Amino acid sequence: SNSVNYTSSGSKTATLTDTGSYAGVGFTEGDAPSNFTVSNFKILGDGFVETWYDQSGNGEDATQTTAASQPKIVNNGSLVVDSSNNPAIIGDGTDDTLANATLTDQLDNSDFLVIAAYENAMAMGLSGAVPRMYLTSSSMSYNTNRTITYTIATGRKIISFQTVGDTQEVFSNGSSLGTASQSQVSFGSNEFNLLRGGSDFSSQPIIEVLVYNSNQSSNRTKLETNIMDHYSIS
């Protein structure tokens, strides 16, 4: 980084900028702790997510090995949070994505439930105001026109995508937005994109995502209520 030289004692404030080979903070006049006290030291850089770890114990992590496409969890030294100060991740509005390849096989043409907690509409599973029945719009394979148009108000939301048999239903904060009776969703050979890239993801912090590869119709309300209570979403 750059360096700062002080020639007198006293309280000093310095900002150091990483030049690409930054390794730490050192003192050229000797690193004896009795000579100085460092306080309020803060790294004002960005932090990115290569792996969003599955907390269920099933190892279904969502990953992104391409550094330029990794979503951000620290912005200019501060943890990314939603409007209620919950830790979240956010994208660059271009191509940031986390994906899981094995979920594709588990969910392809089967019953599933996805619950997503995020800030504002159009964060996940939407193209404009069109939910795609899932958390991705680009990697789904449609045998027929499977889009259902709903208007989802902005704000902190729990959006659920429930597929049972040939029926897809979308819920917003536990209230049904409608159903469609169509052949089941087919993912083909595409990865399950937990977070899709694009401008949607640049301004909508994502808090938590739950994925079930089974029919959770009887448990959906309890699951939604639990998450809404935890994050104070109403």
Long-range contacts (C-beta under 8 A, 24 or more apart in sequence): 3-28, 15-44, 18-45, 42-77, 43-77, 44-76, 44-77, 45-74, 45-76, 45-77, 46-72, 46-74, 46-75, 46-76, 47-72, 47-73, 47-74, 48-72, 48-73, 48-74, 49-73, 49-89, 49-98, 52-89, 52-98, 52-194, 60-100, 60-102, 60-103, 60-211, 61-100, 62-98, 62-99, 62-100, 62-194, 62-195, 63-98, 63-99, 63-100, 64-96, 64-97, 64-98, 64-99, 68-95, 69-95, 69-96, 69-97, 69-197, 70-96, 71-96, 71-97, 71-98, 71-195, 71-201, 71-206, 72-96, 80-205, 81-205, 82-118, 82-119, 82-156, 82-205, 82-207, 82-231, 83-119, 83-156, 84-156, 84-231, 84-232, 86-207, 86-231, 87-207, 88-118, 88-119, 88-205, 88-206, 88-207, 89-195, 89-205, 89-206, 90-201, 90-202, 90-203, 90-204, 90-205, 90-206, 91-195, 91-197, 91-201, 91-202, 92-201, 92-202, 93-198, 93-199, 93-201, 93-202, 93-203, 94-197, 94-198, 94-202, 95-197, 95-198, 96-195, 96-197, 96-201, 97-193, 97-194, 97-195, 97-196, 97-197, 98-193, 98-194, 98-195, 99-191, 99-192, 99-193, 99-194, 100-191, 100-192, 100-194, 101-191, 101-192, 103-192, 103-211, 103-213, 104-187, 104-189, 104-190, 104-191, 104-192, 106-213, 107-185, 107-187, 107-192, 107-211, 107-213, 108-185, 108-186, 108-187, 108-188, 109-184, 109-185, 109-186, 110-163, 110-184, 110-213, 110-214, 111-163, 111-164, 111-165, 111-213, 111-214, 111-215, 112-161, 112-162, 112-163, 112-211, 112-212, 112-213, 112-214, 113-160, 113-161, 113-162, 113-163, 113-210, 113-211, 113-212, 113-214, 113-215, 113-216, 113-217, 113-220, 113-223, 114-160, 114-161, 114-209, 114-210, 114-211, 114-212, 115-158, 115-159, 115-160, 115-209, 115-210, 115-220, 115-223, 115-224, 115-227, 116-158, 116-159, 116-160, 116-161, 116-206, 116-208, 116-209, 116-210, 117-156, 117-157, 117-158, 117-206, 117-207, 117-208, 117-209, 117-227, 117-231, 117-233, 118-156, 118-157, 118-159, 118-204, 118-205, 118-206, 118-207, 119-155, 119-156, 119-157, 119-204, 119-205, 119-206, 119-207, 120-154, 120-155, 120-156, 120-157, 120-203, 120-204, 121-152, 121-153, 121-154, 121-155, 121-157, 121-204, 122-152, 122-200, 122-204, 123-200, 123-201, 123-204, 123-206, 124-159, 124-195, 124-196, 124-200, 124-201, 124-204, 124-206, 124-209, 125-159, 125-161, 126-152, 126-200, 131-159, 131-161, 131-170, 131-177, 133-161, 133-163, 133-168, 133-170, 133-180, 133-185, 134-161, 134-185, 135-161, 135-192, 135-193, 135-194, 135-195, 135-196, 135-209, 136-192, 136-193, 136-196, 137-196, 138-193, 138-196, 139-187, 139-190, 139-191, 139-192, 139-193, 139-196, 140-185, 140-186, 140-187, 140-190, 141-186, 141-187, 141-188, 141-190, 142-186, 143-183, 143-186, 144-182, 144-183, 146-180, 146-182, 146-185, 148-178, 148-180, 150-177, 150-178, 152-177, 156-231, 156-233, 157-233, 158-224, 158-227, 158-228, 158-233, 160-220, 160-224, 162-216, 162-217, 162-220, 164-215, 164-217, 171-220, 171-224, 173-224, 173-228, 173-233, 173-234, 174-221, 174-224, 174-225, 174-228, 207-231
